[in-house]
């Protein structure tokens, strides 16, 4: 009896971990090279790109807000990505 309760608890913990990993992966801001970004553009589809340069100071407040907006923007069909402009 005790063993089956432990298995249910263990399955619940695994489910919570999987859900939190899925959410963090889904809401993360993909980092692309300029070539990757331009190759993913689709005619007629909106896209929002944040161009950054490695080593430069970034606006952390803007990035946090952008990360929060990823899911709502994707719900409207807008792709969001972060593009490393130092690779240009």
C-alpha distances in whole Angstrom, upper triangle without the diagonal:
4,5,6,7,9,10,11,13,15,16,17,19,20,22,23,25,26,28,29,31,32,34,35,37,38,40,41,45,46,49,51,54,57,58,54,54,58,56,53,56,56,59,58,55,55,54,54,54,54,57,56,58,56,57,59,57,55,55,51,51,52,49,47,48,48,45,44,46,45,42,45,48,46,45,49,49,50,49,49,50,51,54,55,59,60,59,62
4,6,5,6,9,10,11,12,14,16,17,19,20,21,23,25,26,27,29,30,32,33,35,36,38,39,43,44,46,49,52,56,56,52,53,56,55,52,54,55,58,58,54,54,53,52,52,52,55,54,55,53,55,56,54,52,52,48,48,50,47,44,46,46,43,42,44,43,41,43,46,44,44,48,48,49,48,47,48,49,52,53,57,58,57,60
4,5,5,6,9,10,10,12,14,15,17,18,20,21,23,24,26,27,29,30,32,33,34,36,37,41,42,44,47,50,53,53,50,50,54,52,50,52,53,56,56,52,52,51,50,51,51,53,52,54,52,53,54,53,51,51,47,48,49,46,43,45,45,41,41,43,42,40,42,45,43,42,46,46,47,46,46,46,47,50,51,55,55,55,58
4,5,5,6,9,10,11,12,14,15,17,19,20,21,23,25,26,27,29,30,31,33,35,36,40,41,43,46,49,52,52,48,49,52,51,48,50,51,54,53,50,50,49,49,49,49,52,51,53,51,53,54,53,50,50,46,47,48,45,42,44,44,40,39,41,40,37,40,43,41,40,44,44,45,44,44,44,46,49,50,54,55,54,57
4,5,5,6,9,10,11,12,14,15,17,19,20,21,23,25,26,27,29,30,32,33,35,38,40,42,45,48,51,52,48,48,52,50,47,50,50,53,53,49,49,48,47,48,48,50,50,52,50,51,52,51,49,48,44,44,45,43,40,41,42,38,37,39,38,36,38,41,39,39,42,43,44,43,43,43,45,48,49,53,54,53,56
4,5,5,6,9,10,11,12,14,15,17,18,20,21,23,24,26,27,28,30,32,33,37,38,40,43,46,49,50,46,46,50,49,46,48,49,52,52,48,48,46,46,46,46,48,48,49,47,48,50,48,46,46,42,43,44,41,38,40,40,37,36,38,37,35,38,40,38,38,42,42,43,42,41,42,43,46,47,51,51,51,54
4,5,5,6,9,10,10,12,14,15,16,18,20,21,22,24,26,27,28,30,31,35,36,38,41,44,47,47,44,44,48,46,43,46,46,50,49,46,46,44,44,45,45,47,47,48,46,48,49,48,46,45,42,42,43,40,38,39,39,36,35,37,36,33,36,39,37,36,40,40,41,40,40,40,41,44,45,49,50,49,52
4,5,5,6,9,10,11,12,14,15,16,18,20,21,23,24,26,27,28,30,34,35,38,40,44,47,47,43,43,47,45,42,45,45,48,47,44,44,43,43,43,43,46,46,47,46,47,48,47,45,44,41,41,41,39,36,37,37,34,33,35,34,31,34,36,34,34,38,38,39,38,38,39,40,43,45,48,49,49,52
4,5,5,6,9,10,11,12,14,15,17,18,20,21,23,24,26,27,29,32,34,36,39,43,45,46,42,43,46,45,42,44,45,48,47,44,43,42,41,42,42,44,44,45,44,45,46,45,42,42,38,38,39,37,34,35,36,32,31,34,32,30,33,36,34,33,37,38,39,37,37,37,39,42,43,47,48,47,50
4,5,5,6,9,10,11,12,14,16,17,18,20,21,23,24,26,27,31,32,34,37,40,43,44,40,40,44,43,40,42,43,46,46,43,42,41,40,40,40,42,42,43,42,43,44,43,41,41,37,37,38,35,33,35,35,31,31,33,31,30,33,35,33,33,37,37,38,36,35,36,37,40,41,45,45,45,48
4,5,5,6,9,10,10,12,14,15,16,18,20,21,22,24,26,29,30,33,35,39,42,42,38,39,42,40,38,40,41,44,43,40,40,38,38,39,39,41,41,43,41,43,44,43,40,40,37,37,38,35,32,34,33,30,29,31,30,27,30,33,30,30,34,34,35,34,34,34,35,38,40,43,45,44,47
4,5,5,6,9,10,11,12,14,15,17,18,20,21,22,24,28,29,32,35,38,41,42,38,38,41,40,37,39,40,43,42,39,38,37,37,37,37,40,40,42,40,42,43,41,39,38,35,35,35,33,30,31,31,28,27,29,28,25,28,31,29,28,32,33,34,32,32,33,34,37,39,43,44,43,46
4,5,5,6,9,10,11,12,14,15,17,18,20,21,22,26,27,30,33,36,39,40,36,37,40,39,36,39,39,43,42,39,38,36,36,36,36,38,37,39,37,39,40,38,36,36,32,32,33,31,28,30,30,26,26,28,27,25,28,30,29,29,32,33,33,32,31,31,32,35,37,40,41,41,44
4,5,5,6,9,10,11,12,14,15,16,18,20,21,25,25,28,31,34,37,37,34,34,38,36,34,36,37,40,40,37,36,34,34,34,34,36,36,38,36,38,39,38,36,35,32,32,33,30,28,29,29,25,25,27,26,24,27,29,27,27,31,31,32,30,29,29,31,34,35,39,40,39,42
4,5,5,6,9,10,10,12,14,15,16,18,20,23,24,27,30,34,36,37,33,33,36,35,32,34,35,38,38,34,34,32,32,33,33,35,35,37,36,38,39,38,35,35,31,31,32,29,27,28,27,24,23,25,23,21,24,27,24,24,28,28,29,28,27,28,30,33,34,38,39,39,41
4,5,5,6,9,10,11,12,14,15,16,18,22,23,26,29,33,35,36,33,32,36,35,32,34,35,38,37,34,33,31,31,31,31,34,34,36,34,36,37,35,33,32,28,28,29,26,24,25,25,21,21,23,22,20,23,25,23,23,27,28,28,27,26,27,28,31,33,37,38,38,40
4,5,5,6,9,10,11,12,14,15,16,20,21,24,27,30,33,34,30,30,34,33,30,33,34,37,37,33,32,30,30,30,30,32,31,33,32,33,34,33,31,30,27,27,28,25,23,24,24,20,20,23,21,20,23,25,23,24,28,28,28,26,25,25,26,29,31,34,35,35,38
4,6,5,6,9,10,10,12,14,15,19,20,22,25,29,31,32,28,28,32,31,28,30,31,34,34,31,30,28,28,28,28,31,31,33,31,33,34,33,31,31,27,28,28,25,23,24,24,20,20,22,20,18,22,23,21,22,25,25,26,24,23,23,25,28,29,33,34,34,36
4,5,5,6,9,10,10,12,14,18,19,22,25,28,31,32,28,28,31,30,27,29,30,33,32,29,28,27,26,27,27,30,30,32,31,33,34,32,30,29,26,26,26,23,21,22,21,18,17,19,17,15,18,21,19,19,23,23,23,22,21,22,24,27,29,33,34,34,36
4,5,5,6,9,10,11,12,16,17,20,23,27,30,31,27,27,30,30,27,29,30,33,33,29,28,26,25,25,25,28,27,30,28,30,31,29,27,26,23,23,23,20,18,19,19,15,15,18,16,15,18,20,19,19,23,23,23,22,20,21,22,25,27,31,32,32,34
4,5,5,6,8,10,10,14,15,18,21,24,27,28,24,24,28,27,25,27,28,32,31,28,27,25,24,24,24,26,26,28,26,28,29,28,26,26,22,23,23,20,18,20,19,15,16,18,16,15,19,20,18,20,23,23,22,20,19,19,20,23,25,28,30,29,32
4,6,5,6,8,10,13,14,17,20,24,26,27,23,23,26,25,22,24,25,29,28,25,24,22,22,22,23,25,26,28,27,29,30,29,26,26,23,24,23,20,19,20,18,15,15,17,14,13,16,18,15,16,20,19,20,18,17,18,19,22,24,28,30,29,31
4,5,5,6,8,12,14,17,20,24,26,27,23,23,26,26,22,24,25,28,27,24,23,21,20,21,21,24,24,27,26,28,28,27,24,23,21,21,20,17,15,16,15,12,12,13,11,10,13,15,14,14,18,18,18,17,16,16,18,22,24,27,29,29,31
4,5,5,6,10,11,14,18,21,24,25,22,21,25,25,22,24,25,28,28,24,23,21,19,19,19,21,21,24,23,25,25,24,21,21,18,18,18,15,13,15,14,10,11,13,11,11,15,16,15,16,19,19,18,16,15,15,16,19,21,25,26,26,28
4,6,5,9,9,12,15,19,21,22,19,18,22,22,19,21,23,26,26,22,21,19,18,18,18,20,21,23,22,24,25,24,22,22,19,20,19,16,15,17,15,11,13,14,11,11,15,16,14,16,19,18,17,15,13,13,14,17,19,23,25,24,26
4,6,8,9,13,15,19,21,22,19,18,21,21,17,19,20,23,23,19,18,16,16,17,17,20,21,23,23,26,26,25,22,22,20,20,19,16,15,15,13,10,11,12,9,8,12,12,10,12,15,14,14,12,11,12,14,17,20,23,25,25,27
4,7,9,12,15,19,21,22,19,18,21,21,18,19,21,24,23,19,18,16,14,15,15,18,19,22,22,24,24,23,19,19,16,16,15,12,11,12,10,7,8,9,6,6,10,11,10,12,15,14,13,12,10,11,13,16,19,22,24,24,26
4,6,9,12,16,18,20,17,16,19,20,17,19,21,24,24,20,18,16,14,13,13,16,16,18,18,20,21,20,17,17,14,15,14,11,10,12,10,7,9,10,8,9,13,13,12,15,17,16,14,12,10,9,10,13,16,19,21,21,23
4,6,10,13,15,17,14,13,16,17,15,16,19,22,22,18,16,13,11,10,10,12,13,15,15,18,18,18,14,15,13,14,12,9,10,11,8,6,10,10,8,10,13,12,12,15,16,15,13,10,7,6,6,10,12,15,18,18,20
4,6,10,12,14,11,10,14,14,12,14,17,20,21,17,16,13,11,10,10,12,13,15,15,18,18,19,16,17,16,17,15,12,14,15,12,10,13,13,10,13,16,14,13,16,18,16,13,10,8,5,6,8,11,14,16,16,17
4,7,10,12,9,9,13,14,13,14,18,21,22,19,17,14,12,10,9,10,10,12,12,15,16,17,14,16,15,18,16,12,15,16,13,12,16,16,13,16,19,17,16,20,21,19,16,12,10,6,5,6,7,11,12,12,14
4,6,8,6,6,9,10,10,12,16,19,21,18,17,13,12,10,10,10,10,12,12,16,17,18,16,18,18,21,18,15,18,19,16,15,19,18,15,18,21,18,17,21,21,19,16,12,11,7,6,5,6,9,11,10,12
4,5,5,6,9,10,11,13,17,19,22,19,18,15,14,11,12,10,10,11,12,15,16,19,17,20,20,23,20,18,21,22,19,19,22,21,19,22,24,21,20,24,24,21,19,15,14,10,9,6,5,7,9,7,8
4,5,5,6,8,10,11,15,17,19,18,17,14,13,10,11,9,11,12,13,17,17,20,18,20,21,23,21,19,22,22,19,20,23,22,20,22,24,21,20,24,24,21,18,15,14,11,9,6,7,7,9,7,6
4,5,5,6,9,10,14,16,19,18,18,15,15,13,14,13,14,15,16,20,21,23,22,24,25,27,24,22,25,25,22,22,26,24,21,24,26,23,21,25,24,21,19,16,15,13,12,9,10,10,12,9,8
4,6,5,6,9,12,16,18,16,16,13,14,12,14,13,15,16,17,21,21,23,21,23,24,26,23,20,23,24,20,20,23,22,19,21,23,20,19,22,22,19,17,13,13,10,11,9,10,12,14,11,11
4,5,5,7,10,13,15,13,13,10,10,8,11,10,13,15,17,20,20,22,20,21,22,23,20,18,21,21,17,18,21,19,16,19,20,17,16,20,19,16,14,10,10,8,9,7,10,11,14,12,12
4,5,5,9,11,14,13,13,10,12,10,13,12,15,17,19,23,23,24,22,24,25,26,23,21,24,24,20,21,24,22,19,21,22,19,18,21,20,17,15,12,13,11,12,10,12,12,15,13,12
4,6,8,11,14,13,14,12,14,13,16,16,18,20,21,25,25,27,25,26,27,29,25,23,26,26,22,22,25,23,20,22,23,20,18,22,21,17,16,13,14,13,14,12,14,15,17,15,14
4,6,10,12,10,11,10,12,12,15,15,18,20,22,25,25,27,24,25,26,27,24,21,24,23,20,20,22,20,17,18,20,17,15,18,17,14,12,10,11,10,13,12,15,16,19,17,16
4,7,9,8,9,7,10,11,14,15,18,21,23,26,26,27,25,25,26,26,23,21,24,23,19,20,22,19,17,18,19,16,14,17,16,12,11,9,11,11,13,13,16,16,20,18,17
4,6,6,8,9,12,14,17,18,22,24,27,30,30,31,28,28,29,29,25,24,26,25,21,22,24,21,18,19,19,16,14,17,15,11,11,10,13,14,17,16,20,20,23,22,20
4,6,8,10,14,15,19,20,24,26,29,32,32,33,30,30,31,31,27,26,28,27,23,24,26,22,20,21,21,17,16,18,16,13,12,12,15,17,19,19,22,22,26,24,22
4,7,10,13,16,19,21,25,28,30,34,32,33,30,29,30,30,26,26,27,25,22,23,24,21,19,20,19,15,15,16,13,11,11,12,15,17,20,20,24,24,27,26,25
4,7,10,13,17,19,22,25,28,31,30,30,27,27,27,27,23,22,24,22,19,20,21,17,15,16,15,12,11,13,10,7,7,8,11,14,17,18,21,22,25,24,23
4,7,10,14,16,20,23,25,29,27,27,24,23,24,23,20,19,21,19,16,17,18,15,13,14,13,10,10,12,9,7,5,7,9,12,15,16,19,20,24,23,22
4,7,10,13,16,19,22,25,24,24,21,20,21,21,17,16,18,17,13,15,16,13,11,13,13,9,10,12,11,8,5,5,6,8,11,12,16,16,20,20,19
4,7,10,13,17,19,22,20,20,17,16,17,17,13,13,15,13,10,12,14,11,10,13,13,9,10,13,12,11,7,6,5,7,9,10,14,15,18,19,18
4,6,9,13,15,18,17,17,14,15,16,16,13,11,14,14,10,12,15,13,11,15,15,12,13,16,15,14,10,8,6,5,6,7,10,11,14,15,15
4,6,10,13,15,14,14,11,11,12,13,10,9,12,12,9,11,14,13,12,16,17,14,15,19,18,17,13,11,8,6,5,6,9,9,13,14,14
4,7,10,13,11,12,10,12,14,15,12,11,15,15,13,14,18,17,16,19,20,18,19,22,21,20,16,14,11,9,6,5,6,6,9,11,11
4,7,9,8,9,8,10,12,14,12,11,14,16,13,15,18,18,17,21,22,20,21,25,24,23,19,17,14,11,7,6,5,6,8,10,11
4,6,6,9,9,12,14,17,15,14,17,19,17,18,21,22,21,24,26,24,24,28,28,26,23,20,17,14,10,8,6,5,5,8,10
4,6,8,9,13,14,17,16,14,17,20,18,18,22,23,22,25,27,25,26,29,30,28,25,22,19,15,12,10,7,8,7,9,12
4,7,9,13,14,17,17,16,18,21,20,20,24,25,24,28,29,28,29,32,32,31,28,25,22,18,15,14,11,11,9,12,15
4,6,10,12,15,15,14,17,19,18,19,22,23,23,27,28,26,28,31,31,30,27,24,21,18,14,13,11,11,10,14,15
4,7,9,12,12,12,14,17,16,18,20,21,22,25,27,25,27,30,30,30,26,24,21,18,15,15,13,14,13,17,18
4,6,9,8,8,11,13,13,14,17,18,18,22,23,22,23,26,27,26,23,21,17,15,12,13,12,13,14,17,18
4,6,5,6,9,10,11,12,15,16,17,20,21,20,22,25,25,25,22,20,17,15,13,15,15,15,17,20,21
4,5,5,6,9,10,10,12,14,15,19,20,19,21,24,24,25,22,20,17,15,13,15,16,17,19,21,23
4,5,5,6,9,10,11,12,15,17,18,18,20,22,23,24,21,20,17,16,15,18,18,20,22,24,25
4,5,5,6,9,10,10,12,16,16,15,18,20,20,21,18,17,14,13,12,15,16,17,20,22,23
4,5,5,6,9,10,11,14,15,14,16,19,20,20,17,15,12,11,10,13,14,16,18,20,21
4,5,5,6,9,10,13,14,14,16,18,20,20,18,17,13,13,12,16,17,20,22,23,25
4,5,5,6,9,12,12,12,14,16,17,18,16,15,12,13,13,17,19,21,23,25,26
4,5,5,6,10,10,10,12,14,15,15,13,12,9,10,10,13,16,18,21,22,23
4,5,5,8,10,10,11,14,15,16,13,12,9,10,10,14,16,19,21,23,24
4,6,7,8,10,11,13,14,16,14,14,11,13,14,18,20,23,25,26,27
4,6,6,6,9,10,11,12,11,11,9,12,13,17,20,22,25,26,26
4,6,5,6,9,10,10,9,8,6,9,11,15,18,20,23,24,25
4,5,5,6,9,10,9,10,9,12,15,18,21,24,27,27,28
4,5,5,7,9,9,10,11,14,17,20,23,25,29,29,29
4,5,5,7,5,7,8,11,14,17,21,23,26,26,26
4,5,5,5,6,8,11,14,17,21,23,26,26,26
4,5,7,9,11,15,18,21,25,27,30,30,30
4,6,9,11,15,18,21,25,26,30,29,29
4,6,10,13,17,19,23,24,28,27,27
4,6,10,13,16,19,21,24,24,24
4,7,10,12,16,18,21,21,21
4,7,10,14,15,19,19,19
4,6,10,12,15,15,16
4,7,9,12,13,14
4,6,9,9,10
4,6,6,8
4,5,5
4,5
4
